[in-house]
Amino acid sequence: MLDFQPQRFALFKQVTTHTGRQLSLTSAHLIPTDKHGYVMAKNIHTGMNVYVMNDDGILITETVSNVSDVVKQGYVA
């Protein structure tokens, strides 16, 4: 691990898809998209399609319905 901060608070991007799936990640975290390759979370916006795992463990695309900033405790890199 490069950075282990279980008690520290940090700003995360919370990406919500049209099915309600949520991803919370740092702004610099890379997210795979269908048309733009890997994109930093800070550049993800509503309407983009991102790859996620469905409940059966299969990689699918879902459309981003919301992106917000949230503060959460604890992170590991």
CYANA upper distance limits for C-alpha pairs under 8 A (distance plus 0.5 A):
  1 MET  CA     76 VAL  CA      7.67
  1 MET  CA     77 ALA  CA      6.40
  2 LEU  CA     76 VAL  CA      8.22
  2 LEU  CA     77 ALA  CA      5.96
  3 ASP  CA     75 TYR  CA      8.36
  3 ASP  CA     76 VAL  CA      6.08
  3 ASP  CA     77 ALA  CA      5.45
  4 PHE  CA     75 TYR  CA      6.86
  4 PHE  CA     76 VAL  CA      5.14
  4 PHE  CA     77 ALA  CA      7.04
  5 GLN  CA     74 GLY  CA      5.96
  5 GLN  CA     75 TYR  CA      5.83
  5 GLN  CA     76 VAL  CA      6.66
  6 PRO  CA     73 GLN  CA      7.34
  6 PRO  CA     74 GLY  CA      4.35
  6 PRO  CA     75 TYR  CA      6.23
  6 PRO  CA     76 VAL  CA      7.85
  7 GLN  CA     73 GLN  CA      6.54
  7 GLN  CA     74 GLY  CA      5.67
  8 ARG  CA     73 GLN  CA      6.13
  8 ARG  CA     74 GLY  CA      5.83
  8 ARG  CA     75 TYR  CA      7.94
  9 PHE  CA     71 VAL  CA      7.05
  9 PHE  CA     72 LYS  CA      6.04
  9 PHE  CA     73 GLN  CA      4.75
  9 PHE  CA     74 GLY  CA      6.53
 10 ALA  CA     71 VAL  CA      6.03
 10 ALA  CA     72 LYS  CA      6.22
 10 ALA  CA     73 GLN  CA      6.87
 10 ALA  CA     74 GLY  CA      7.86
 10 ALA  CA     75 TYR  CA      8.22
 11 LEU  CA     26 THR  CA      7.34
 11 LEU  CA     69 ASP  CA      7.18
 11 LEU  CA     70 VAL  CA      6.27
 11 LEU  CA     71 VAL  CA      5.07
 11 LEU  CA     72 LYS  CA      7.09
 12 PHE  CA     24 SER  CA      6.47
 12 PHE  CA     25 LEU  CA      5.64
 12 PHE  CA     26 THR  CA      5.13
 12 PHE  CA     27 SER  CA      6.87
 12 PHE  CA     69 ASP  CA      6.27
 12 PHE  CA     70 VAL  CA      5.80
 12 PHE  CA     71 VAL  CA      6.49
 12 PHE  CA     72 LYS  CA      7.47
 13 LYS  CA     23 LEU  CA      8.39
 13 LYS  CA     24 SER  CA      6.08
 13 LYS  CA     25 LEU  CA      5.87
 13 LYS  CA     26 THR  CA      6.40
 13 LYS  CA     27 SER  CA      6.51
 13 LYS  CA     41 ALA  CA      7.05
 13 LYS  CA     42 LYS  CA      7.45
 13 LYS  CA     67 VAL  CA      7.20
 13 LYS  CA     68 SER  CA      6.23
 13 LYS  CA     69 ASP  CA      5.31
 13 LYS  CA     70 VAL  CA      6.75
 14 GLN  CA     22 GLN  CA      7.09
 14 GLN  CA     23 LEU  CA      6.06
 14 GLN  CA     24 SER  CA      4.89
 14 GLN  CA     25 LEU  CA      7.09
 14 GLN  CA     67 VAL  CA      6.11
 14 GLN  CA     68 SER  CA      5.71
 14 GLN  CA     69 ASP  CA      6.55
 14 GLN  CA     70 VAL  CA      6.99
 15 VAL  CA     22 GLN  CA      6.02
 15 VAL  CA     23 LEU  CA      5.60
 15 VAL  CA     24 SER  CA      6.89
 15 VAL  CA     64 VAL  CA      7.31
 15 VAL  CA     65 SER  CA      8.38
 15 VAL  CA     66 ASN  CA      6.51
 15 VAL  CA     67 VAL  CA      5.13
 15 VAL  CA     68 SER  CA      7.23
 16 THR  CA     20 GLY  CA      6.40
 16 THR  CA     21 ARG  CA      6.10
 16 THR  CA     22 GLN  CA      4.98
 16 THR  CA     23 LEU  CA      7.07
 16 THR  CA     64 VAL  CA      6.32
 16 THR  CA     65 SER  CA      6.26
 16 THR  CA     66 ASN  CA      5.63
 16 THR  CA     67 VAL  CA      6.80
 17 THR  CA     21 ARG  CA      5.84
 17 THR  CA     22 GLN  CA      7.07
 17 THR  CA     62 GLU  CA      6.51
 17 THR  CA     63 THR  CA      5.91
 17 THR  CA     64 VAL  CA      4.73
 17 THR  CA     65 SER  CA      5.50
 17 THR  CA     66 ASN  CA      7.35
 18 HIS  CA     62 GLU  CA      7.23
 18 HIS  CA     63 THR  CA      6.17
 18 HIS  CA     64 VAL  CA      6.56
 18 HIS  CA     65 SER  CA      5.70
 19 THR  CA     62 GLU  CA      8.09
 25 LEU  CA     29 HIS  CA      6.64
 25 LEU  CA     41 ALA  CA      7.57
 26 THR  CA     41 ALA  CA      7.36
 26 THR  CA     42 LYS  CA      8.50
 27 SER  CA     40 MET  CA      6.87
 27 SER  CA     41 ALA  CA      5.36
 27 SER  CA     42 LYS  CA      5.08
 28 ALA  CA     40 MET  CA      5.64
 28 ALA  CA     41 ALA  CA      6.47
 28 ALA  CA     42 LYS  CA      7.13
 29 HIS  CA     40 MET  CA      5.90
 29 HIS  CA     41 ALA  CA      6.06
 30 LEU  CA     38 TYR  CA      6.15
 30 LEU  CA     39 VAL  CA      5.73
 30 LEU  CA     40 MET  CA      4.95
 30 LEU  CA     41 ALA  CA      6.51
 31 ILE  CA     38 TYR  CA      5.77
 31 ILE  CA     39 VAL  CA      5.78
 31 ILE  CA     40 MET  CA      6.69
 31 ILE  CA     41 ALA  CA      6.83
 31 ILE  CA     50 VAL  CA      7.45
 31 ILE  CA     51 TYR  CA      8.10
 32 PRO  CA     36 HIS  CA      8.40
 32 PRO  CA     37 GLY  CA      6.14
 32 PRO  CA     38 TYR  CA      4.84
 32 PRO  CA     39 VAL  CA      6.89
 32 PRO  CA     50 VAL  CA      6.35
 32 PRO  CA     51 TYR  CA      6.21
 33 THR  CA     37 GLY  CA      5.74
 33 THR  CA     38 TYR  CA      6.49
 33 THR  CA     39 VAL  CA      7.50
 33 THR  CA     48 MET  CA      7.89
 33 THR  CA     49 ASN  CA      6.15
 33 THR  CA     50 VAL  CA      4.75
 33 THR  CA     51 TYR  CA      6.32
 33 THR  CA     61 THR  CA      8.31
 34 ASP  CA     49 ASN  CA      6.35
 34 ASP  CA     50 VAL  CA      6.72
 34 ASP  CA     51 TYR  CA      7.59
 34 ASP  CA     61 THR  CA      7.68
 35 LYS  CA     49 ASN  CA      8.22
 39 VAL  CA     43 ASN  CA      6.99
 39 VAL  CA     44 ILE  CA      7.33
 40 MET  CA     44 ILE  CA      7.34
 44 ILE  CA     48 MET  CA      7.49
 44 ILE  CA     67 VAL  CA      7.98
 45 HIS  CA     64 VAL  CA      7.38
 45 HIS  CA     66 ASN  CA      7.85
 45 HIS  CA     67 VAL  CA      6.87
 46 THR  CA     63 THR  CA      8.08
 46 THR  CA     64 VAL  CA      5.45
 46 THR  CA     65 SER  CA      5.63
 46 THR  CA     66 ASN  CA      6.05
 46 THR  CA     67 VAL  CA      7.24
 47 GLY  CA     63 THR  CA      6.21
 47 GLY  CA     64 VAL  CA      5.77
 47 GLY  CA     65 SER  CA      6.87
 48 MET  CA     63 THR  CA      6.14
 48 MET  CA     64 VAL  CA      6.02
 49 ASN  CA     61 THR  CA      6.32
 49 ASN  CA     62 GLU  CA      5.80
 49 ASN  CA     63 THR  CA      4.88
 49 ASN  CA     64 VAL  CA      6.62
 50 VAL  CA     61 THR  CA      5.78
 50 VAL  CA     62 GLU  CA      6.07
 50 VAL  CA     63 THR  CA      6.91
 50 VAL  CA     64 VAL  CA      7.55
 51 TYR  CA     59 LEU  CA      6.90
 51 TYR  CA     60 ILE  CA      5.97
 51 TYR  CA     61 THR  CA      4.89
 51 TYR  CA     62 GLU  CA      6.93
 52 VAL  CA     59 LEU  CA      6.13
 52 VAL  CA     60 ILE  CA      6.06
 52 VAL  CA     61 THR  CA      6.56
 52 VAL  CA     62 GLU  CA      7.47
 53 MET  CA     57 GLY  CA      5.76
 53 MET  CA     58 ILE  CA      5.78
 53 MET  CA     59 LEU  CA      5.03
 53 MET  CA     60 ILE  CA      6.58
 54 ASN  CA     58 ILE  CA      5.92
 54 ASN  CA     59 LEU  CA      6.89
 54 ASN  CA     60 ILE  CA      7.12
